[in-house]
Amino acid sequence: MDPIVVCPKCKIEKPLTNLLTAQSNQNVIFECEHCHFIKRNITTKKG
């Protein structure tokens, strides 16, 4: 079971794998399928 993520804009809850994209340069992109809010370059423990 995937962790649930809450969109900071519309507050909809969705499984983590449907909302986050990890890129090869260690950038993470959040994209809400409902309101299309996008946040790029999310800081992770690896970079």
Long-range contacts (C-beta under 8 A, 24 or more apart in sequence): 5-30, 7-32, 7-34, 7-35, 7-37, 8-37, 8-39, 9-35, 9-37, 10-34, 10-35, 10-37
